[in-house]
Amino acid sequence: MPPTREREDGALPPRKVRKVETPAGAEASSGDVHEVFVKFLPRDVDEAELAGLFSHCGPLAKPPVLLRDFASGAPKGAGWVTFTTAAAAQTALKRNGHPLRGRHLEVTLATCRRDRPGLRGGQQAAGTHTPALLKEVLSALVRPQPSGVFVDATFGRGGHTRGLLSAIARDGEVHAFDMDPLAVAAGEQLAAEDARFHMHSGAFSGMAKTLREKKGLISGILFDLGISSPQLDDPSRGFRPEEQGPLDLRFDVSRGEPAWAFLQRASREELLAALLRNGDGQDAATARRVADAIVLTRDVRGEMLRSTSELAALVAEARCGGDYQPMHAAKLTFQALRMHLNDEFGELTRGMRAAFKLLQPGGRMGIITWKHSECAVVMDFLRSKELAHEAFPLREWWETERADEPLRESWGLTRGEAIRPGAAELTANSRARSAVLHVLHKQRGVRVSTVERAVHDALGWDSLDNAAVADDE
């Protein structure tokens, strides 16, 4: 890696990475767009071959556009084909499942914003956010009690909040939380337009204190975890390794330390632990190689990583064998650093605890997760307060053998089936593909942890997992 020196103003020049040229004619033109998104292409397919694969479907409005690796410029196995007519696009959809050199293509309709030249189909326009699973959220949270009080714990740019406001009754009420100053400003503008809405600046973990007068009165609380599309698309926030910008990664830029400062002072052990804990799929060997490369660059070569492009290029160089998933080489590293700096797992646990306290009897908590690690945190929280159904083996044994010793009841949670986006939503919003909605119901009953403690004590068993039988209120 070539040496990088700071300028007099303290900023670092960006790393040199290969520039990927946009094919001629790739920018959006006026008129209707009839575009398909093609996945699972062999990596050696170029724009000319992609055009040939679909040319028989109808005339193309412009040359196809391939997704390419940010650093190397190599095709990533997906791209967009734009036709002049809707009929041609519909014909192209029939090639879904078409075999090509050992793969089977996936062809779906794409979306494109014509007022953003060069924005490719299948992506949202920068600065916008399409709320995932909105119909399902409204059905699960609002339909049971339209006149209730609701909380959007993650306002973002208000997509779910506006949906809630459109579904609740005139005497309903919506409160929202966000740490991002831009999101708070957008929320305050919405509050000025609708008296039923109240915007709160701050972390959602503090909702129990902020809304203490509403304790036991709230019908539904929604968490849409992770990062919002406007944050992701804003280069000044540093969330995307594909975009050149400052290496920040904070949700609230007025608090805490930016990513570049953390990388400058963290020990190798601390850095490796953060990458392993938050990488969500990044293997241990890769995390170690990335941590080693960062510490070597900083401590041995005396270089500073201050921009997204510098870190992204370094991570790409450290990942010798690439990845089995079609993503930017530095995506999981950026994600891990973001989650560490914002303490996303800790914040989520504290937020669910606060929500549980605020919910009324029968109230519902909706949590949209995007990663397996987020699901794991949600499930851990559910397990700590989960109610035991009557057929639960330990409860059934106790109520048969110890019928004269009724188990103590308390407030707890039950969970319905996980809800995922349907085909229609995925066609309109491809970013929703990883979303999962978990709906937790606050009810009174006998907690699993209460049953476990009683049975374990009665039979003289040692608890296999002390955390599993914790019965905190």
Buried (B, 14 or more C-beta within 10 A) or exposed (E): BEEBEEEEEEEBEBBEBEEBEEEEEBBBEEEEBBBBBBBBBEEEBEBEBBBEBBBEBBEBBBBBBBBBBBBEEEBBBBBBBBBBBEEBBBBBEEBBEBEBEEBEBBBBBBBBBEEBEEBBBBBBBBEBBBBBBBBBBBBBBBEBBBEBBBBBBBBBBBBBBBBBBEBBEEEBBBBBBBBBEBBBEBBEEBBEEEEBBBBBBBBBBBBBEBBEEBEEBBBBBBBBBBBBBBBBBBBEBBBBBBBBBBBBBBBBBEEBBBBBBBBBEBEBEEBBBBBBBBBBBBEEEBBBBBBBBBBBBBEEEEBBBBBBBBBBBBBBBBBEEEBEEBEBBBBBBBBBBBBBBBBBBEBBBBBBBBBBBBBBEEBBBBBBBBBEBBBEBBBBBBBBBBBBEEEBEBBBBBBEEEEEEEBEEBBBBBBEEEBBBEEEBBBEBBBBEBBBBBBBBBEEBBBBBBBBBBBBEBEEEEEEEEEBBBBEE
